[in-house]
């Protein structure tokens, strides 16, 4: 019993100050026999009251009332209990109800009440217009989606045309959203048009009171009784604001046949961040605040090959002085420039590479990412080819990395020569490179073959090459194209 009480207290304390947070929306469609409406309910689990079911699990229960009224007449009525998933912690959950309905204008009312806390209520009202015919081209409402996947289960209410579609709550895209997904249906195109037609979908924003398209796409469709549209649009560069999604159908003469639109909001605070936006308070919920000191410093060292040269000294000083807040600020600023909507994903993907590089090139003196080979790999990526020699006469072990295409400097067949004069494990140093801006050592041959001073071609002070030797491969590899 004590465990049950503690579990209940844990759930209640997390929810005590919150009202019931429920997103309610709808979309109408043309069915085979008559139109129907889908009502979508998304519940923020943390706002509901959970009752313990066992020592480790609990569940919330909501009473849902859905009414369709025409004037004072109730034409449809539904009342049911909606249970959350049984879990050890509060989870968001969704529900969808589908109702056949005649053409007409209605008032939709949805009331959601927490059965464990009856004063916790969400009320929703909206006008609904259902007007479908079998004559002209018809179009369903637009349904914004949080996600979709293949699903052939015909008993699943969220599945349609073999696709499971989860509705997007609140018609809102937060800072981590990079894609806008929507579903729409077109009807009667085989009789109303009878030939291929074009569907245009675009996002509008009001500029000085006039709609301006900021993203647009087109699809050519074939006529059919029902033409389903499942579209995704990249909104990673869409700035914060209010927008309208528009879907239009036009014939080959560009005549507008049908048009639907839907309002949504977008929050993209880190698209073009200002220093004022990147405060410690703003970063409190970001991934950099969850990194341990060691992971934070390793993450900073890992991006050293990528940062501007003028930042090297500053970052090095922050690492030396353990300026953790400054390191978090810099690291987050770096990754939101790479991915404004998913900086953590970009960071983790890069860190997977950095950790592999660190293990591959680790020496006895420093991190693998801080060795010359590790630094070069992170800066320029994996080479196309590597020629290595470990037992060439008069030369320490060396490797020549070859990049056939080098877009960083717009060169071809770029080479990096690393050698290990100390013979310490993994301690390869960059001796010479043909890449513009990298270490260029005209006397690299003399340094590489310093144990054969009698083989210098010409005066040892002025020469830049060694005499040809059958067992000497570096010059041939470096000069090959």
C-alpha positions as CSV (number, residue, x, y, z in Angstrom):
1,X,0.0,0.0,0.0
2,X,2.8,2.4,0.8
3,X,4.3,1.9,-2.7
4,X,0.9,2.7,-4.2
5,X,0.5,5.8,-2.2
6,X,4.0,7.0,-3.1
7,X,3.2,6.3,-6.8
8,X,0.0,8.3,-6.6
9,X,1.8,11.2,-4.9
10,X,4.4,11.1,-7.6
11,X,1.8,11.4,-10.4
12,X,-0.3,14.0,-8.5
13,X,2.7,16.2,-7.6
14,X,3.7,16.4,-11.3
15,X,0.1,17.4,-12.3
16,X,-1.1,19.5,-9.4
17,X,-0.7,22.9,-11.1
18,X,-1.9,21.8,-14.5
19,X,-5.3,22.0,-16.2
20,X,-6.4,19.3,-18.6
21,X,-4.4,19.9,-21.8
22,X,-6.3,18.5,-24.8
23,X,-6.1,19.3,-28.5
24,X,-9.4,18.8,-30.4
25,X,-9.7,19.1,-34.2
26,X,-11.7,17.5,-37.0
27,X,-11.8,16.9,-40.7
28,X,-14.7,15.9,-43.0
29,X,-14.5,13.4,-45.9
30,X,-16.8,12.0,-48.6
31,X,-17.7,8.4,-48.0
32,X,-19.1,5.8,-50.4
33,X,-22.6,6.2,-49.1
34,X,-22.6,9.5,-47.2
35,X,-20.1,12.0,-45.8
36,X,-18.4,11.4,-42.5
37,X,-16.4,13.4,-40.0
38,X,-13.4,12.4,-38.0
39,X,-12.9,14.0,-34.5
40,X,-9.3,13.9,-33.2
41,X,-8.4,14.1,-29.5
42,X,-4.8,14.4,-28.3
43,X,-4.2,14.4,-24.5
44,X,-1.1,15.7,-22.9
45,X,-0.6,12.8,-20.4
46,X,1.1,15.0,-17.8
47,X,-2.1,17.1,-17.4
48,X,-4.4,14.2,-16.6
49,X,-4.8,12.5,-13.2
50,X,-3.5,9.0,-12.9
51,X,-4.7,6.3,-10.5
52,X,-2.3,3.5,-9.6
53,X,-3.0,0.0,-10.9
54,X,0.0,-1.7,-9.3
55,X,3.2,-0.9,-7.5
56,X,4.7,0.4,-10.8
57,X,1.9,1.4,-13.1
58,X,-1.0,3.8,-13.3
59,X,-3.7,5.0,-15.7
60,X,-5.8,8.1,-16.4
61,X,-9.4,7.9,-17.5
62,X,-11.3,10.7,-19.2
63,X,-15.0,11.0,-20.0
64,X,-15.6,12.2,-23.5
65,X,-18.9,13.7,-24.7
66,X,-19.3,14.6,-28.4
67,X,-22.4,16.4,-29.7
68,X,-23.5,17.5,-33.2
69,X,-26.3,20.1,-33.1
70,X,-28.3,21.7,-35.8
71,X,-29.9,24.7,-34.1
72,X,-31.3,23.3,-30.9
73,X,-31.6,19.8,-32.2
74,X,-29.0,17.2,-31.3
75,X,-28.5,15.1,-34.4
76,X,-25.6,12.9,-33.0
77,X,-24.6,12.1,-29.5
78,X,-21.7,10.0,-28.2
79,X,-20.4,9.5,-24.7
80,X,-17.5,7.2,-23.7
81,X,-14.5,6.6,-21.4
82,X,-11.1,7.2,-22.9
83,X,-8.2,5.4,-21.0
84,X,-4.6,6.4,-21.2
85,X,-1.9,3.7,-21.8
86,X,-1.0,1.8,-18.6
87,X,2.5,2.9,-17.8
88,X,4.9,3.8,-15.0
89,X,4.8,7.4,-16.1
90,X,2.4,9.8,-17.8
91,X,2.3,9.4,-21.6
92,X,0.5,11.5,-24.2
93,X,-2.3,9.6,-25.9
94,X,-4.6,10.1,-28.9
95,X,-8.1,9.1,-29.9
96,X,-10.2,9.4,-33.1
97,X,-13.9,8.9,-33.6
98,X,-15.6,8.7,-37.1
99,X,-19.2,9.6,-37.6
100,X,-21.4,9.3,-40.7
101,X,-23.3,12.6,-41.2
102,X,-25.6,14.2,-43.7
103,X,-24.7,17.3,-45.7
104,X,-25.5,20.4,-43.6
105,X,-24.1,22.9,-41.1
106,X,-23.6,21.8,-37.5
107,X,-22.2,22.9,-34.3
108,X,-19.7,20.4,-32.9
109,X,-19.3,20.3,-29.1
110,X,-16.7,18.2,-27.4
111,X,-16.3,18.0,-23.6
112,X,-13.5,16.1,-22.0
113,X,-13.6,15.5,-18.2
114,X,-11.0,13.9,-15.9
115,X,-12.9,11.2,-14.0
116,X,-10.3,11.3,-11.1
117,X,-10.6,15.1,-10.9
118,X,-14.0,16.1,-12.2
119,X,-13.2,19.9,-12.1
120,X,-10.5,19.2,-14.6
121,X,-12.4,19.8,-17.9
122,X,-11.7,20.8,-21.5
123,X,-14.5,22.2,-23.6
124,X,-14.5,22.7,-27.4
125,X,-17.0,24.1,-29.9
126,X,-16.7,24.7,-33.6
127,X,-19.0,25.2,-36.6
128,X,-18.9,22.3,-39.1
129,X,-20.0,22.5,-42.7
130,X,-20.5,19.3,-44.7
131,X,-21.2,19.8,-48.4
132,X,-20.3,17.0,-50.7
133,X,-21.9,16.1,-54.1
134,X,-21.4,13.6,-56.9
135,X,-21.1,16.2,-59.6
136,X,-18.2,18.6,-59.6
137,X,-14.7,18.0,-58.3
138,X,-14.9,17.7,-54.5
139,X,-12.2,18.0,-51.8
140,X,-12.0,16.8,-48.2
141,X,-10.7,18.9,-45.4
142,X,-6.9,18.9,-44.9
143,X,-5.6,16.8,-42.1
144,X,-2.2,17.7,-40.6
145,X,-0.3,14.7,-39.4
146,X,2.3,14.2,-36.7
147,X,3.5,10.9,-38.3
148,X,2.4,8.1,-40.6
149,X,3.3,4.5,-41.4
150,X,2.1,1.6,-43.4
151,X,-0.8,-0.2,-41.8
152,X,-3.1,-2.7,-43.6
153,X,-5.3,-3.3,-40.5
154,X,-8.8,-2.3,-41.5
155,X,-10.0,-2.4,-37.9
156,X,-7.5,0.4,-36.9
157,X,-9.5,3.6,-36.9
158,X,-6.3,5.6,-37.6
159,X,-5.6,3.7,-40.8
160,X,-6.9,4.8,-44.2
161,X,-5.9,3.6,-47.6
162,X,-3.3,1.3,-45.9
163,X,-1.7,4.1,-44.0
164,X,-1.8,4.7,-40.2
165,X,-2.0,8.5,-39.7
166,X,-1.6,10.2,-36.4
167,X,-3.1,13.7,-36.3
168,X,-0.9,16.7,-35.4
169,X,-2.1,18.3,-32.1
170,X,-2.9,22.0,-32.0
171,X,-2.0,22.6,-35.7
172,X,1.4,23.6,-34.3
173,X,5.0,22.8,-35.4
174,X,7.5,23.3,-32.6
175,X,11.2,24.0,-32.8
176,X,12.1,20.3,-33.5
177,X,9.8,19.9,-36.4
178,X,11.4,19.8,-39.9
179,X,8.6,18.3,-42.0
180,X,5.0,19.3,-42.5
181,X,2.8,16.2,-43.3
182,X,-0.7,16.4,-44.5
183,X,-3.5,14.2,-45.9
184,X,-6.2,15.3,-48.3
185,X,-8.7,13.5,-50.7
186,X,-10.1,14.6,-54.0
187,X,-13.4,13.1,-55.3
188,X,-15.2,12.8,-58.7
189,X,-12.2,13.6,-60.8
190,X,-12.9,10.8,-63.3
191,X,-16.3,12.3,-64.2
192,X,-15.7,16.0,-63.4
193,X,-12.3,16.1,-65.3
194,X,-11.7,12.8,-67.1
195,X,-8.0,13.5,-67.7
196,X,-4.8,14.1,-65.8
197,X,-4.9,17.2,-63.6
198,X,-2.6,19.2,-61.3
199,X,-2.6,19.5,-57.6
200,X,-0.7,22.4,-56.1
201,X,0.1,22.7,-52.4
202,X,1.7,25.7,-50.9
203,X,2.3,27.6,-47.7
204,X,1.2,31.2,-47.5
205,X,2.2,34.0,-45.0
206,X,0.6,37.4,-44.8
207,X,3.0,40.1,-45.8
208,X,1.7,43.7,-45.5
209,X,-1.8,42.3,-45.4
210,X,-1.3,40.2,-48.6
211,X,-0.8,36.4,-48.9
212,X,2.7,35.5,-50.1
213,X,3.7,31.9,-51.0
214,X,6.8,30.8,-49.2
215,X,6.9,27.1,-50.1
216,X,5.2,25.4,-53.0
217,X,4.9,22.0,-54.7
218,X,3.0,20.4,-57.5
219,X,1.8,16.9,-58.4
220,X,0.3,15.5,-61.5
221,X,-2.6,13.2,-60.7
222,X,-4.6,10.7,-62.6
223,X,-8.4,10.8,-62.4
224,X,-10.2,8.3,-60.1
225,X,-13.3,8.2,-57.9
226,X,-11.0,9.0,-54.9
227,X,-7.5,10.5,-55.3
228,X,-5.7,10.4,-51.9
229,X,-2.8,12.9,-51.3
230,X,-0.2,12.2,-48.7
231,X,2.4,15.0,-48.9
232,X,5.4,16.1,-46.9
233,X,7.0,19.5,-47.1
234,X,10.4,20.5,-45.7
235,X,9.7,23.4,-43.2
236,X,13.1,23.4,-41.6
237,X,13.8,26.9,-43.0
238,X,10.3,28.2,-42.2
239,X,10.6,31.0,-39.7
240,X,8.4,31.4,-36.7
241,X,4.9,32.8,-37.4
242,X,1.3,32.1,-38.5
243,X,0.8,30.4,-41.9
244,X,-1.9,28.9,-44.1
245,X,-1.5,25.6,-45.9
246,X,-3.4,25.6,-49.3
247,X,-4.2,22.7,-51.6
248,X,-5.6,23.5,-55.0
249,X,-6.7,21.3,-58.0
250,X,-6.6,22.7,-61.5
251,X,-7.2,21.2,-65.0
252,X,-4.8,21.3,-67.9
253,X,-5.9,24.9,-68.7
254,X,-5.0,25.9,-65.2
255,X,-8.7,26.5,-64.3
256,X,-9.2,26.4,-60.5
257,X,-11.5,23.5,-59.7
258,X,-11.2,23.2,-56.0
259,X,-9.4,24.8,-53.1
260,X,-8.9,24.0,-49.4
261,X,-6.9,25.8,-46.8
262,X,-5.9,25.3,-43.1
263,X,-4.2,27.6,-40.6
264,X,-1.2,26.5,-38.6
265,X,1.5,28.0,-36.5
266,X,5.3,27.5,-36.6
267,X,7.9,28.1,-33.9
268,X,11.5,28.0,-35.2
269,X,13.4,30.1,-32.6
270,X,16.9,28.9,-33.6
271,X,16.6,29.4,-37.4
272,X,18.4,32.7,-37.2
273,X,19.3,32.9,-33.5
274,X,20.5,36.1,-31.9
275,X,22.8,36.2,-29.0
276,X,19.9,37.4,-26.8
277,X,18.0,34.3,-27.7
278,X,20.8,31.9,-26.6
279,X,20.6,32.6,-22.9
280,X,21.4,30.0,-20.2
281,X,17.7,29.9,-19.4
282,X,16.9,29.2,-23.1
283,X,19.4,26.3,-23.1
284,X,18.1,24.8,-19.9
285,X,15.9,22.4,-21.9
286,X,18.4,21.7,-24.7
287,X,20.6,18.7,-25.0
288,X,23.8,20.6,-24.1
289,X,22.5,21.0,-20.6
290,X,22.2,17.3,-20.2
291,X,25.8,16.5,-21.2
292,X,28.2,15.6,-18.5
293,X,31.4,17.7,-18.1
294,X,33.5,15.0,-19.9
295,X,30.9,14.6,-22.8
296,X,30.7,18.4,-23.1
297,X,34.4,18.8,-23.4
298,X,34.8,15.9,-25.8
299,X,32.0,17.3,-27.9
300,X,33.8,20.6,-28.1
301,X,37.1,18.9,-29.0
302,X,35.4,16.9,-31.7
303,X,34.2,20.1,-33.6
304,X,37.6,21.8,-33.4
305,X,38.4,20.7,-37.0
306,X,35.2,22.3,-38.1
307,X,35.2,25.7,-36.4
308,X,36.7,28.9,-37.9
309,X,40.4,29.5,-37.3
310,X,39.7,32.7,-35.4
311,X,37.7,30.8,-32.8
312,X,40.4,28.2,-32.1
313,X,42.1,30.2,-29.4
314,X,38.9,31.2,-27.7
315,X,37.6,27.6,-27.6
316,X,40.9,26.3,-26.4
317,X,40.9,28.8,-23.5
318,X,37.3,27.8,-22.6
319,X,38.4,24.1,-22.5
320,X,41.5,24.9,-20.4
321,X,39.5,27.0,-17.9
322,X,36.5,24.6,-17.7
323,X,34.1,27.4,-18.7
324,X,31.2,25.0,-18.9
325,X,28.4,27.5,-19.5
326,X,30.4,29.1,-22.3
327,X,31.2,25.7,-23.8
328,X,27.5,24.8,-23.8
329,X,26.6,28.1,-25.4
330,X,29.2,27.7,-28.2
331,X,28.4,24.0,-28.8
332,X,24.7,24.7,-29.1
333,X,25.2,27.7,-31.3
334,X,27.4,25.6,-33.6
335,X,24.8,22.8,-34.0
336,X,21.7,24.9,-34.4
337,X,23.5,26.5,-37.4
338,X,23.8,22.9,-38.8
339,X,20.2,22.0,-38.0
340,X,17.9,24.6,-36.6
341,X,15.1,22.0,-36.0
342,X,17.1,19.1,-34.8
343,X,20.5,20.2,-33.3
344,X,20.7,17.2,-31.0
345,X,20.2,14.8,-33.9
346,X,22.9,16.4,-35.9
347,X,25.2,16.5,-32.8
348,X,24.6,12.8,-32.0
349,X,25.1,11.7,-35.7
350,X,28.4,13.6,-35.8
351,X,29.5,12.2,-32.4
352,X,29.0,8.6,-33.6
353,X,31.7,9.4,-36.2
354,X,33.9,11.3,-33.7
355,X,33.9,8.4,-31.2
356,X,34.8,5.9,-34.0
357,X,37.6,8.2,-35.2
358,X,38.8,8.6,-31.6
359,X,39.1,4.9,-31.1
360,X,40.7,4.4,-34.5
361,X,43.4,7.0,-34.1
362,X,44.0,7.1,-30.4
363,X,47.6,7.4,-29.4
364,X,49.4,7.1,-26.1
365,X,49.5,10.9,-25.7
366,X,46.2,12.4,-26.8
367,X,42.7,11.7,-28.0
368,X,42.4,10.1,-31.4
369,X,40.3,13.1,-32.6
370,X,43.3,15.4,-31.6
371,X,45.9,13.5,-33.6
372,X,46.7,14.8,-37.1
373,X,45.0,11.9,-38.7
374,X,41.9,12.2,-36.5
375,X,41.7,15.9,-37.0
376,X,42.0,15.6,-40.8
377,X,39.3,12.8,-40.9
378,X,36.9,15.0,-39.0
379,X,37.7,18.1,-41.0
380,X,37.5,16.6,-44.5
381,X,35.9,13.2,-44.1
382,X,37.0,9.7,-45.0
383,X,39.7,9.6,-47.7
384,X,39.0,7.7,-51.0
385,X,42.2,5.7,-50.7
386,X,45.0,5.1,-48.2
387,X,48.5,3.9,-49.2
388,X,50.5,2.8,-46.1
389,X,54.1,1.6,-45.6
390,X,55.4,0.2,-42.3
391,X,58.8,-1.4,-43.3
392,X,60.1,0.8,-46.2
393,X,63.9,1.1,-45.9
394,X,65.2,4.4,-44.4
395,X,61.7,5.6,-43.6
396,X,59.5,5.4,-40.5
397,X,55.9,4.1,-41.0
398,X,53.8,6.5,-43.1
399,X,50.4,6.8,-44.7
400,X,49.3,8.8,-47.7
401,X,45.6,9.7,-47.8
402,X,44.1,10.4,-51.2
403,X,41.0,12.5,-51.9
404,X,40.1,12.2,-55.6
405,X,37.6,15.0,-55.4
406,X,38.2,17.7,-52.8
407,X,35.4,20.2,-52.8
408,X,36.8,22.2,-49.9
409,X,39.4,23.8,-52.2
410,X,37.9,22.6,-55.5
411,X,41.0,20.5,-56.2
412,X,41.4,17.0,-57.6
413,X,43.6,14.2,-56.2
414,X,44.6,15.9,-53.0
415,X,47.2,14.0,-50.9
416,X,48.0,14.1,-47.1
417,X,51.2,12.5,-46.0
418,X,51.4,11.3,-42.3
419,X,54.5,9.8,-40.8
420,X,55.5,8.3,-37.4
421,X,59.1,9.4,-36.7
422,X,58.9,8.5,-33.0
423,X,57.4,5.0,-33.6
424,X,55.1,5.6,-30.7
425,X,51.7,3.8,-31.2
426,X,49.3,5.9,-33.2
427,X,51.5,9.0,-33.1
428,X,51.4,9.8,-36.9
429,X,52.1,13.5,-37.7
430,X,51.1,15.4,-40.8
431,X,54.3,16.0,-42.8
432,X,53.0,17.4,-46.1
433,X,49.8,18.0,-48.0
434,X,48.9,19.2,-51.5
435,X,45.6,20.7,-50.3
436,X,45.6,24.5,-50.5
437,X,45.9,26.0,-47.1
438,X,47.3,22.9,-45.4
439,X,50.9,22.2,-44.3
440,X,53.1,22.3,-47.4
441,X,56.6,21.1,-46.9
442,X,58.8,21.2,-50.0
443,X,61.5,19.1,-48.3
444,X,59.1,16.4,-47.1
445,X,61.1,13.7,-48.9
446,X,64.3,14.7,-47.0
447,X,62.4,14.6,-43.7
448,X,60.8,11.3,-44.5
449,X,64.0,9.6,-45.6
450,X,66.3,11.4,-43.1
451,X,68.0,8.1,-42.2
452,X,69.4,8.0,-45.8
453,X,71.3,11.3,-46.0
454,X,73.6,10.0,-48.6
455,X,70.6,9.5,-51.0
456,X,69.7,13.2,-51.2
457,X,69.4,14.4,-54.8
458,X,71.8,17.4,-55.0
459,X,72.9,19.7,-52.2
460,X,71.3,18.7,-48.9
461,X,70.6,22.4,-48.0
462,X,68.8,23.3,-51.2
463,X,67.4,19.9,-52.4
464,X,63.7,19.0,-52.2
465,X,64.0,15.4,-53.3
466,X,65.7,12.1,-52.8
467,X,67.4,10.0,-55.5
468,X,65.2,7.4,-57.2
469,X,65.2,4.1,-55.4
470,X,63.2,1.0,-56.2
471,X,62.2,0.6,-52.6
472,X,61.1,4.2,-52.2
473,X,57.4,4.6,-52.8
474,X,56.3,7.9,-51.3
475,X,57.3,10.1,-54.2
476,X,55.6,7.9,-56.8
477,X,52.3,7.8,-54.7
478,X,52.4,11.6,-54.1
479,X,53.0,12.3,-57.8
480,X,50.4,9.9,-59.2
481,X,47.2,11.4,-60.7
